């Protein structure tokens, strides 16, 4: 079941005090970006965050699971939405651990046949 727009709106509204947070469609579901970094996925109306070294100690015992078939386990943060400050701290910790995205390469121009 795909993620509903209401779920995206709820997550973004709950974390509205976190500057630079946005959601974007990604592979049929959604990626949650903090500034330019993907910090979480929203799949099947569930918030899955990357389990990074700085984020894990903030929420010991958090449930884990894969966001999609074949994926590594991620932290399941739905319950953390009841504590937006802690959720924001976790997402900021993930963003500090995740490398900057690689710059996009310009598309090569096709030579005209002639």
N, C-alpha and C positions, 0 to 999 in steps of 0.2 A: 504494500500500500504506500503510495507516494506521500511525502510530507505535505501537509495542508498549509496554505498561505496563513491561516490563523496561527499555526504553531510558530512560523517565522516571525510574525508580528508580535506574538507573546514574548518570545525570546528577546527580540530587539527592544521591546518596550521595557521588559524587566531589567535589561542591562543598559538602559538608555544613558546612564551616567558614565559609561565606559567610552571615552572619546576614540574615534577611529574604528568602531565596530560596525561591520556591515555583513550582510548575507548576499550570496550570489549563487545562481543556479550552476550546478556542477555535476555532470554525468547523470542527469535526471533527478538529482536530489539537490542539496545545498551545501556550500562551503561557508564557514563563518570566518571572516577575516578580521584581524586586528591590525590596523594600518594596512600594510601590503602582505602580511603573512597569514597563511591558513593555520588557524589554531584549533578548529573543530569542524566536524561534519554534522549535518542534521539529516538523518535518514530515518524513514518510517516514523516521523514525529518524535524522534529521540535525539538528544544532544550527546554526541560522542566527541570527546576531546583527546588529543594526543597525550599519551602518558610519558611526560618528560621528567628528567631528573629533578628539576626545580618544582614541578607541579605535584608530583606524587606525595611528598612529605606533607603538603598542605591538607590533604584529604586521605589519610590512611584508611584502609578498609573500604574504599569506594568500589562499587561494582564495576566489573570490566566485561566487555563483549565486543565482537566485531561489528562495524557499521554496515558491512555487506559481506557476502560470501567470499571467502579467500583473503579477507583483510586481517591484519594484526588486531589484537585486542586494543580497544581504546577505553578510556574512563567514561562511564555513563553519568552525565551530569544533570539529568532531569531533576533529581531531588535537590540539587544545589541551587536551583532557580528560586527556592524558598529563602535563600540567603544570598541576595545579589552581590553584596560586598565580597563575600568569600568566593563566589563564582568569578567575579571580576579579577580578584587576586590570582586565582588559578589560571585564568586566560592570559593575564599579563605575564605570569611566570612561564607559561608555554611560549608566548611570543618572544621572551628573552632567550629561550633555548633554541628556537627554530632559526635556521639561517635565513638571511635575506634571499628573496627569490632572485633567480638568475635573470638578467635583462633579456628581453625578447630580441631575437635576431631579426633583422629586417628581411622581408621576403625577397628572394632573388627575382629579378625581372626576367621574363621570358624574352628570348631573342625573337625578333620578327622574322618570319619565313619570307623569303622573297627572292 
